[in-house]
Amino acid sequence: MADSYYRPAGGGRFEATIHAQGAWNAHEQHMAPASGLLAHCLEQFQPRAELQMARISFEILGLIPLETVEVTTRMVRPGRTIELLEAEMNHGGRTAIRARAWRLASSDTSSVAALEDESMPGPDQGEEHDAVAEWPGGYIQSIDVRKIEGHRPGRGRVWLRTPHPLVEGEASSDSARLIGLIDTANGIATRVPPGPGSWAFPNVDLQVHLHRQPSGQWLGLDTRVSFGREGIGLTSSVLHDLDGPFGRSEQILTLRKL
């Protein structure tokens, strides 16, 4: 059994392991570790200590095969205090995911710092949740899930962590590892059971906004799921680490009757 989600294969290529396996199809990757890998590669690209990543947008352009993929990274908009980077995950000449990240200048704004989002109870106040009972796939089996009281369809709060590194033999930041869990939000408070005879509701994007850099092993998701009347849904989450809220995420969904 592999220990990491990916093994380096040289030349910007990464071999996906069983831990990266998706929930909708056994032959594809889950978006969560794939987004973590892209965040890791973006952080490694021309790093500057005075800038920090403030937003990453992921566009899912097609199936992400559970195979060896190539990641390319480039500068879109250089600047002294603001930069825009882009990374693509490619396979067989096709782009599966395109990610763009804004890096902004950091400074001391502690005198005006304030939050409107409330902190959620910590993982020690949650109960173990068997996500495998609802979702298949190697990625779901790779994570530890703690559910906070009050969970219901369309609304829930959970804590997630994983013992597995993103890339074998490579150190990853806490930010990249936690970003590599955020896409799980679309499956933690499902409005309807997924699978045959019900509905599929995959997301076609993932938007992550960070007002500070997260730390630690635990990711908290305070999630709401909305289904519209015309085949489109939205999963919205407030993101937490053990120090409190650090950002938000949004996922637009395509609703399909199975």
N, C-alpha and C positions, 0 to 999 in steps of 0.2 A: 504494500500500500504506500502510495506517495505521501510525503509529509507536507509538501507545499502545493499551492494552486498552480504554479508554473515552474518549468525548468528552463533555464537559459539554453538556447540552441545556437547562439552566435549570430553576429551581424544584425542585431535588433530583432531576432526571432525568438519566440517563446513557445515551448510545448505545453499545452494545457493538460493537466492531470485530471483524474476522476473527481477531485474535489471541486473542480470548476464546472461540473456537469449541470445542465439546466433542468428546470422543473417542467417545462412544457414539452420538450423533446429530448430523448436520451442522447441524440447525436449532436446536440448543440451545447454551447456554454451558457451559463447563467450570466446575466448582465452585471451582477454584483462584483464578482472577482475580476471580470473584464474591465470594469470601470476603475477598480483599484489598481490594476496593472497600468492603465493609461495615466492615472493620476501619478503613479510612481515614475513613469517615464517623463511626464511633464515636469515633475520636480527635479529630475536629474538633468534636464536640458538647460544649459547655461544658467545655473543657479546664482542668485544674488541675494545676499543676506538681508539687504535693506528692503526687499520686496517680499510680499507674501501673497499666496493664492487666495483670491476672494470669491471667485465664481468659476465653476466648471459646468459647461453644457455638453451633454452627450447626445448625439443623434444616432439612433439605431437604424442603420440603412439596410439591414437584412439579417438573415440567420448568421449566428456566430458559431462556426463549426468547432467541435471539440477535437481540434487538431493543432498542429503547429501554426502559429500566426506570426505576422511581421508587424512591428510597430515603428512608424516613422514620425518624427517630430520636427517642427519648424517654427521660426519666428514669423508671425503675421504682421505685428505692429510693434516695433521697438520703441523704447522711450526711456527717459531718465527716471520718471516716477510711475509710469504706467506701461505695461507690456501686455500684448495679446499673443498667446501661444496656441499652436494647433498640433494635435496628435491624431494619427489614423491607425486603426487596426485592420490589416489587410490579409486576405487569404485567396490564393489562386487568381490573382489579378483583380480582385474585387474588394472594395472597402466595406467592412462590416459595421464599423463604428467610427464616427468622427467626433473628436472632442476639442473644444476651445476653452481656454482658461485665461482669465484676467489676473495679472499680478499687479498689486498696488503697493505704493510706498507705505511702510509702517512708520508710526510715530506715537508719541505718548499722548493719548487722549483720555487718560484715566480721570481727569477732572470733570469730564462731561459724560463719562460712560454710564449707560442705563439700559435696562432690558424691559420689554413688555411681556415677553413669554415667561410663563411660570415654570419653575423646575418641577420635575416629576419624581416620584419616589424612586429610591435607588434599587439596584438589582437584588440587594439583600432582602427587600420587601416584596419581591416577586416570587412566583411559583414556577417550577420547571414546566416548560410547554413542549409537547411532542409535535413539533412541526412536521415530522416525517409522516404522521398519520394523515395529514392533509395534502402534503406536497411530496412528490418523488424527486429523485436526483441526488447526485453526489454532493452538490453545494449545500443543500438543505441538511444533509446528514453531517456536514462538517462544522455546523455552528451550534452553539449553546444558546438557547432562547429562554428568557424569563419573562413571564406575563404578569402585568400589574392588574390588580383587582379592577373590575368594571369593564372588562373586555366584552365587546359585542360586535355583530356584523356591521362593518362600515366605520367603526371607531374603536381604537385600541392603543394601548401603550405597552411596549416591550423593550427589554434590553437584550442585546446580542453581543456575542464575542466569538472569536475563533482561535484555536490553538495553532493554526497553520500559518506559516509565513507566506507572503505573496509569491516571492520568487526564491527558489532554492539557491542558497549561497549568497544572497544579496540582502543587505540591510534596507528595510523600508521604514519611512517615518510613520508615526502614529496617525497622522492625517491621511496618508495613502491607505493604510490598513483599515481605518474607519470608513473612508469613502468607499472602500471595497465591500462594505456591508449595507450601504444605504439603499440600494435597489431592492433589498428584501422588503422594504416598506409596502410594496404593492401586494404582498402575500400575507401580511400579519393580521389584517382585520377585514377579510374578504366579505363583500356584501352577499355573495352567493357562493356555494361550494364550487370549486373548479372541477372540470372534467366532463366526461361523456354524459349527455342528458341534461347538462346545465349550460354554463357559459364559459368562454375564454375571454380574458381581459388583459392581454399583454400590453405593456407600455412601449411606445415608440421613441421615447426620449427619457432623459433624466437630467433635471436642472438642479444644481447644488449651489447655494449661496452661503458664504461663511463670513460672519462678522468677527470671528476670532479663530485661531488655529486650535483644533481639538487635541486632546492628549489621552493617553491610557489605552486600555484594551476594550472597554465597554462602550457600545453605541446605544443610546436610548432613542427610540422612535415614538413620538406622540403623533399618531396618524389618524387622518380622516379620509374616507373614500366616498366620492360622489359619482353616481351614474346618471348621465343625462338621458333625455328622451329620444335622441337621434343617433345612438350608436357610439357615443363618446363619453368617456369617464375621466376622472381626475383623482389622483392620490396625492395628498398634501401632508407633509410631516414637519414637525419641529424637531430638530436634531439636538441631542444632548450627549455630553460626556459626564463624568462624575462631578465636575465642577458646575454643571448647569447647561442651559441652552447655548449653542454655538452657531446655529444657522438654521436654514430651512431647505427642504427639497420638494420638487414637484415632478409628477410623472403623468403624462397624458396617455389615456388608454383607448384602445380600439375594442369595442364590445362585439363578440361573435357568438351566436347561438350554436351549440354543438349538437 
